[in-house]
Amino acid sequence: MRVEVEGLLRPHGLRCLRAVPRIDGSLYLELEPGPIRLEWCGPLDEPARPGLVAPAGAEALLPLLGPLSARLGGLLARPEFSLLAFRNQALPRLVLDDSVVRTLLGDCLVPGRTLWFDYALEWMHQDAPASFRLGFRSHHTGIAFEVRQAGAAGPGELVLQGPLFELALLEDGRGQAQRGLLPHQVERFVGFLLSRSTHAGMRLERSAAPGRAGGPTGGHGGEPVSVTRWGNPLQWRQFFADFEVERSGLCGVQFTDPVAFVLHGEAECIGVEPEPFTPLVGFANLPWPRPQPGRSGRGSRSFFTGLVEEDAILGGVGKLERALEAALGVPGVRCVQLNNTCLPKIIGDDARSAIRRLGGPGKPPILDLNTDLEGPERTYQDLVRQALEAARRGRPEGSAPEAGWLNLVGFPPGPSRAELAAELGFAGLEVNAWLLPELGLGAIGRYLGGRAGLIYPHAPWLRLAEQVLAACEVPLQCGPAPFGPRGTRAWMEAALRAVGAGPERLERWENQRLPAVEERWRALRSEASRHVLGFVVSPDEWPRLWRPELQYGVPLAELLLDMGFSLQVLVLGARADRAALAGELGDRSALLERVALEPFEDRPQLVARLRASPAAAFYSEVAFDTRLTRVGKAQFHLGFIEPGLEGGLRSVERLLGLCRWPFYRRYARYLEAVQPG
């Protein structure tokens, strides 16, 4: 930035000695000759603030203020200056829940990649909804901070205070002289980023305390949505399983190319870490088919370092290097994926140095499964980013993308994919590449050669598209997910619009495909109208039923109503009144006519409501949910529901079969004595 500014100043005999951005949005410029200091206020949420302001007595600089302001504004629009931008300006409130790290820091800090002076960011974690911690480390010592809500009691020495949050120093192993510089260092980096994530109009929304059973705490209030977390006090009424589903998606990632997997760790890691060649046994019902053994590309291999006690003392880098060398030598593999587990991190094995030493031109790229990030979603994003970079490096220089047809991003695997491709074929479209949740350098290469892309409307895919795929030149649009005849028609319309096709193709598809499907749909809908399906939600979880991006892309309540089912929703707390929840639906509030709402306050009341409910089955993402079977209810989840026209018909048939099945209604009295696991 200083060099860019000097380009304008040098013809006028001036030099820029320093250019220092400040927390308050100003940019301090110190010029020479003479103690001339310019104050610059950037593009904040206060349009009336001026641009460059010259001090009194510096009238000679006035003609330069306009060109300098324009130059600085142009610099801030460039990617390398993205950390200077003000984020979340359109966000009305800061919610202190398990997403606060992503809100405040976004992609600004990446463990193992972010440097602060001579310190590297080593870890970021969140143990409570109202705070999270950051750890930096150099060769000699470490520094750790806690970010927490303003005014909250907590450990450490306060080094920065703001209206919404404060920053406390927990650990600093440096000498006293270096520690004296800490307030200035914080202001220039960690505090700088945090301050740019909030604005004057933002209000703080504290998470509810998790202590009182039955209190109106939402799915993200007090405890993370993790149904298998030991000692979780909200487990009795949580029927969603975000963390387990995300982790299962990461553990079950499949490569469409031949790859070599290296697991660096001890024997017990095999039972809990991603392993591509064994079937998954999870605690959650997944919204997609479970990966089968051997689904990764033909010719893939797996390697395991098998660390033992001696390695924990002397180090396991030697074993890691031998495993990587063997993996790189497998004939035909397109890439190597390394999973560096907990033990080698604790003992200090330098896996990244081993990757740099053994990798290089002419060898398959090594992708590092970085589980140091704050969650499975960020880990997956980082893996996709590495694969994208590797695919780009592998393309011949000067090659132009081929004019393909439509890329489909994030669509669930399974038989419905072939059916969706066939539907596009009826309209004269061809699928150029399927990308995500599977990965493959070949698939990414095809993606880069596509004409346009359509992304599945699931929030993690949308964030990945914004933060990773946006760097590609292929236009990517978000359309509705193709569930049921109505949703599939809207999806076909979005696909045709993405590639610039005319309405006559949509009309051709409608005439060929819809009449027969809609006839069968109406017949199934008639039977479904005699059945009720149920949900258990907190007020914070209520939007999951109506917003597809929050529920793996599925418009869950609207789809079930369109199938003909009636719904009963048991809502935690006093906000279960129809007017309050209808207000959140806006112009779709008429859908509530076939939705019965009933409140519950505590665990015994929930059990009684479930037992008395007319619903034949309740929604739960918890595998083998005995909370339902003990009260005579069957269980359904997103695994019952498929996209596409034929998939929609199969979905209704599955749900009807479940409603007809009398097993749990008939034998519930024998299951009541079974205690929850």
N, C-alpha and C positions, 0 to 999 in steps of 0.2 A: 504494500500500500504506500509506504514512504517513497519507494522508487517511482511509482506511478505518479504521485503528486509532484515529485521533483521535475518530471518531464514538462509540466506547465510552468514551474517556478524558475527553472534555470535561465530561460531567456531574459528574465527580469532581474538577474543577479541574486536570486534567493536559493537557499538550500533548506530542505526539510530534515531536521535532526531526529525528530521522533513523531510517530503517529500512534496514539494510544487510545483505543476505544474504552469508554467508561460505562459503568453499570447504568447510569441514568439516561443513556442514549446519546450522549455527546461523544465527540471524537476530538481529542486534544492534539493539536498540531503545533509543534515548536519549530519556528523558522529562524534562519540565520542570514544576514547579520542582525544583531540586536535581539533583545528579549521580546520578540513578537510572538504572541500566542493567539491562535485562532480557535474559537469554539464552534463546533458543528453539531447540530441536532438533526438526527436522521429521521427516516420515515416512521414516526411513532403513530399512535392512535390519536394524536392531537395535531390536526392539520394546520392549526394556526402557528405552530412553532416555526421559527425561521430556519433557514439553512445555515450557511457560514456567517459568523458574526465576528467582525474585526474589532479589536480593542480600540479605545480612544487614542488618538495620536497616530493611527496607522492608516490614514486616509489614502495613502499611496496604494494600498492593497485592494481598495474598493472595486476597481475594474476586474480584478482577478476572482472575486467571490463567485460570480455566476458560473464561469468555466470550471472553477474548482468544485462547486456543488454538483455540477453535471457529471464531472469525472468521478467523484466519490459515489454518486448514485449509481452510475454504471458499474463500478467495482462491486458494490454490494449485491448486484444482481447476478454476479458470476458464482459458480459452484464453490470455488475455493474460499469464498468469503461467506459461505452459508451460515457459519456459526455466529455471525454478527447480526443475523436477521432476528426480528421479533416474532416469536411463535405464539400461537394460541390467542391471537388478537380477537378472534370471533368467538372464543370460548367464554360463556357468561360466568362459569363458576369453576373452581378448583375442587375436585372431589378427592378426599383423602381415602382412597381404597387401594386395592391391589393393582390398579393401573396407574398410580400416581407417578411411578418412576418413568413410565413411557410418556406421560403427559408433560412432565417437567423437563426431561432430558432427551426424549425422542431418540434419535440416532446420533446424538452429539458425542456420546461416550461409548467406546467399545473396548471391553477388557482385552488386554494383550496388544492393542493397536493404538490406544490414545496415550500420548505422552504429555506430561505437565512438568515443565523444566526437565530435570533428569529423572523424573519418576514416571513409571508406567502404571496405568490403571490395572489393578490385579483382579478386583472383584466388586460386584454390586449385588446387594441382597436386601430383602424386605421381610422382616419378621413380624411387623405390626402394620395395621392399615394407615396409621398416622405418621409413620417415619420409615426411612430406609437409610442404608449405610453404604459408603464408598471407601474402598481401600486402594492406596497407591504404594508402590514399592520400588526402591532402587536396589543397587547391589549391597548396600550397607544397612538400610533401615526402612521403615514404613511410616506412612501417614494415613490416618483413618478419620472420616467425618461421619456425622449423623445429620440428615436433613429431616426436620420434624415440623409439625404445625406450630405457628407462632404462639408463644406463651405456654407451651406444653413443658411439663417438668421432664428432665432427662439428664443423662450423664454428660460430662465433658465441659469444655470451656467455650462459651459463645464467641464466635468470630465474625458472624454476620447476622443481622436481624432485618426482617422485612415485615410487611403487614400481614402476609399469609404464611410465611415459613421462616425458620431460622436455621442457621448452620452452626453445629458444635464440633469442636476438635476433640476426638476421642484418643488419638495416639499420635505422637510425633517424636521420633527417636533422635532428632537432630540436636545439635548444640544450641545454647541459649542465643547466640548471635544470629544463627539462621532462623530460629523461631521468631525472632523479632520482625523478620520480613513477612511472616505469614499473613497478616491482614492485607498487605498489598498484593501478595500472590493469590490469595483467595479472590480478591476483587477482580483480578485480571483473568481468572479462569472459572473455577467452580461457581463462585457467586455471580460472576458475569453471565454464565449460561442460565443459572436458575432465575436471575432477575429478568432475563429476556423471555422467559416462559410465562410470565404473569403480566398483568396490566392493571391500571388504576381502577377499572370498573369491575374487575373479577371479584367474586365473593367466595368465601371459604365454606365448603360443605363438609362438615365433619362426619365421619362414619359413626354409626350408632355403636354403643358398647355391646360386646357380645355376651355379657354375663347373665342377663335375665332371659330365661327360657320363655318363648312366646312373645318377646318384645318385637316391635316392628323393624327388625333388622333385615336388610335385603340380602340377596344372594351374594353381593360383594361387600356387605357390611360386617365388620368385626372379624370374620374369618374368611379365608379364601374358599372358593367353591371347590373343595377337595373332599369328596365323600369318604375317602379311605384314610384321611389324616387321623392319626392316633390322638384321641382326646378332644376331637372337634366337638364343642358343645352344641353346635347347630345341626349335627348330623341327622338328628331324628326327623327333620323336616326338609332336608335338601334332597331333591330328586334330579338335579342337574349335576354334571360331573365334568366341569370345564377342564380342570388340570389333567385328569386321567385321559380324557379324549385327546387333548393336545399331545400329551406324552406318548400315547399309543400311536398317534399319527407320525411322530418323530421316530419312534422305535420301529415302526413298520414301513419306513420309507423304502421304496423299491427303485432300483436303477434299471432302465430299459437297455443299457449297454452292458457288455461284460465288464465287471469291476472286481477289484480285490479289496476286501475289508480287513482292516487290521484293528484288533481290540487289544489295547495296551493296558493290562491290569492283572488283578489276581483272579483266582478261580471263581470266587463268589460273584464276581461282576457278570459272569455269563447269565446268571439268573435274572438280572435286573436291567442290563444295558441293551441298547439296540443290537440285534443280531439278525441278519437277513435270511438265514436259512433254517430258522425254527419257527413253528407256528406260535402266535401270540395267545396267551391266556391272560385276560385283563379283568380289572374290576369294573369296567364300564362297557356298556353296549355302544358300539361304534356306529356312527351314521353312514358308514360305508362298509363294503364287504371286507372281512378280515383277510390280510395277505396270506397266501398259501406258501408252504416251503418251496424254495427254488424258483420263485417268480422273478427274481432278478435275472438280468440277461444271461443267456446260455454261455457257459464258459467262465462264470464268476468263481472266485475262490475266497476262502476265509482263513485268516491267520490270527493266532492268539499268543501273546508273549508269556502268559502264565507266571507272573511274578510270585516269588516266595519270600520267606523271611530274610534270606541272605540279600536279595535284591532290595528289600526295604532299607537295609543298612548301607549297602555298597552302591545302590543305584541300578536302574534297569535300562539305561540308555543303550547299552550294548545289545540287549535282547530286542529292543525297539528297532535299532538299525538293521539287525539281521532280518527281522520280520518285514521291514519296509523294502529291503533289498530283494527278498523273496517275492514280495507282492509286485514290485516293479518289474520283475523278470517273468511274470506269468504271460505266456503268449496271448496276444489279442486283447488284453484288458485296455479299456479306454481311460480309466482313472483308478486311483487308490483312495479309499476313504479311511481316515484314521480316527478312531475314537480313543482319546486319551482320558482314562477314567480317574477316579479320586486318588487312589494310592500313589500313582506316579506324580500327581500334582503335589501331594503332601510331602513326598520325599525329595521333590525338586528336580525331577527328570526334565531336561530341556528339550521337549518334543519339537518345538518350532525350529531350533537349531538343527536338529536331525533332518527335518523336512527340507531346510535350505541346503544342507550338505548333500543330500541324496537326490533331491529333485533337480530339475533343470531342463534345458532344451533337448528335444529328442526323446524325452521320457514321458510316460503318462503323468498327468498332473496329480498332485496329492491334495485331497480336500480334507480339511481339518474340521471335525465335528466339534465345534466350540461350545461345550456345555457350561462354560463359565458365564454365559449371558444370563439375563434375568428370567428366562423362561423358555419352554420348548418352542414357542413361536419365533422368538428372536434367534434361537439356535438354527431353526430351519431356514429363516431368512438369510442368515449368514452362509449356510451351506449352498443355497440357491445362488447367492451372489458369487461365491467362489466358482461354482460350476459355470455360471454365465461368463465370467472372466476367462476361464480355461477354454470354453468353446470359442470365444472370440479370438483368443491367441492361436487356436488351432486352424482358423480359417485362412486360406491362402490370401496373401496381401493383394490388395487391389480388386478382389472379387466383389462383384455387386450382388445384392440379394436377388434371388430369382423371384419372379412374380407368382407367388403361390395364391392359395385361396384363404380360407379362414382358419386362424389359430383358435383353439379352445383351451382355456386356462382354468385349472382348478376344478374341473368337473369330476364327480366321484367315479372311481373305477367300477367295473362291473359290466354285465351284459347290456345295460341300457346305453352304453357308449356306442356300440354298433348300431343300435336302433336310432340314436340321435343322428349319427352319420347318415343313416338311410333316409331319415326325414329330410335332412339337408339335401340329399341327392334328388328327392322328388322335386325340390325347388331349383335344381341345377347348380347346387353348391358342393364344394369338396372340402373335406377337412385336411388342412395342410399339416398341422401338428397338434398333438395332445401334450400338454405340459402341466405338471403338478396334479396330484401330489407326487406322482412318479417323477424321477429325474433321469436325465441322460444327456450326454454331450451331443449325441446325434439328434435327439429331439430338440435341444436348444438351437442347434444349427438350422434345423428346418424352421423353427419358430422365427429366427432372424430373417429367413427368406420369405416370410408370409406377407400377404397384402394387408391384412387387418386381423385384429383379435377380439374375442368376446370372452369376458371373464365371469366366472361363476360368482354370484353375489354373497359371498361369505366373508365376514369382516377380516379374518387373517389374510385371505387372498387379496382383498382390496388394499390392505396395508402393505402387503408384499409388493403388489403392483406399483404402489405409489413410491415405495422406498427402494425397490430393486429394479423392477422391469421398466420403470419410467425412463431409465437411461437408454433403453433400446429405441430404435427409430420406427418400430412397428406400432401403428396406432392401436390402442387397446381401449375398448369400451365396455361398460358394465350394463348388462341387460337383466331382465327378470329370469329366474330359474325356470326350466321347462317342466313344471309339475301339473299334471292333469291337462285336459284339452284346452282350457282357457290359458293356463300358464305356458303351455307349449306353443300355442298360437302367438302369444306376445313375444316369446323367445325367438321364434322363426322370423317375426317382423324385425326384431332387433338385429338378428344375424344378417338378413338381407340389407338392412340399412347400413350396417358396418362396412359391407363391401360395395355399397353404392348400387345395388340391384333395384330394379323397378317393382312396383306393386303387382304387376301381372304375374310375377313368380309366386307371390304369396297367394294370389287367387288360384293359381294352378294347384298349389299344394293343398289348399283348403278343399277344393273340389275332389281331389283324389283321396284324401286321408280322413277328413273329419266326419263325413256322414255315418260311416259304419261304426267308427269309434264312439261317437256321441250316442248312437242307439244303444250300444252295450253299456255305456256309462249311465244312461238314464235307468236302465233295468237294475243295475247294481245300486244306484242311488235310491231307488224305491225301497229296497230291502234295508239299506243303511239307515233310512229315516226312522226305523223302529229301534235303533240302538243308541246308547249314550257312551261317550268316552270321557275320561276324567283327567284333570291335572291338579297338582299341588304346587302353589307358587307363593312367594312373598311379593309384596308390592313392587319391589325392584325387579323381580323376575317376570312380572306381568308382560312387559314389552317383548319378551322372547316369543310369546305366542303370536305376535302380530308383525314383528319386524324380521324379515328373512335373514338379514345380515347378522343378526344376533343368534340365529339358530341354524347354523350350517347351511344357509341359503334357502331353507325350506319355509314357505309361508304357512306355518303349521296350523294355526286355528282356521284361517280362511280356506285352506285346502281341505281340511276335515269337514268343514261346513259345506263346501262345494261337493264333497263326496256324498253328502246327505246325512251325516251323523249329527246328533245334538251333543253339546258339551256341558260338562259340569266342572267348574273351577273352584277349588277350595283355596281361599286366599288368607294368608296370615294377617292377623290384626284387624283393627277397626276400619281400615280403608277398603273393606270389601264391598262397600255400597256401590250400586250400579252407576250412579251419577258421577262419582269420582273417577272410576275406571273408564267409563264411556267418554269422559272428557279427553282422555289421552288418545282415543281413537279418532277424534275429529269427525270428518265426514264419513267415516266407516263405522260409526257407532251403531247403525242399524243392524250390524252383524250380531250384536249382543242379544237379539230377540230369541235366538236359539242357544243361548249360553246362560246356564244357571250359575249364580254366584253365591257362595256360602262361606262365611268367615270361620276361622278357628284361632284359638289363642294359645293353646298349650298341647303337649303330647297326648294326654288322654282324650282331649277333645278331637284332635286330628284322627286318632284311631276310631273313635265313635263315628265321625263324619264319613270316614272311608267305609266302615262296615255298613252304614245305612245308605250309602250312595246307590243310585240306580245304575251307575256306570258299570259296564261289564269289565272294563279294563282301564287302568290308569297309566299315564306316561311316567317312565323312569329310565334314566341312563345308568342306573346301578345294576350290574349283572346279578341275576338270581335274587331279586329284591323281596326278602321275606316280610318286609313291612306290608306288602300287598297280598302275598299269598296267605298270610295268617288271617286276613279279613275276607278271604274269598274272592279276591280280585285278580284277574289276569294282568299281564304287563305288556305294554307296547312301547316302542321307541322308534327312532328314525331309521333303524335297520329294516323296518317294515315298508318303508316308502321309497319308491324309485322314481326317477324323472322320466319324461317322455310319455307318449300316448299309450303304448303297450305297458310300460312300467306303471303308469297311473292305474290302469285296469287291474294289474296284478296287485297293486297296493291295496285297492279297495277289497279285492278278494281275500287277501291275507287278513286284513282287519276284520272282515265279516267272519272268517273262519275262527278268529280269536274270540269274537263276541259270542259265537255259537257254542264254543267249547265249554262244557259245564264242570270241568275237573275241579278247579279251585272253589267254585260255589258249592259243589257237592261235598268236598272233603276238607273244607276249611276248619271244621271243629277238631280234626285230628292234627292240624298244623299249629294251632294256637299255642301249644306248649313249647314250640321251637323258639329259642331265644335268638335275637339278631346277632350276627357274627361281628 
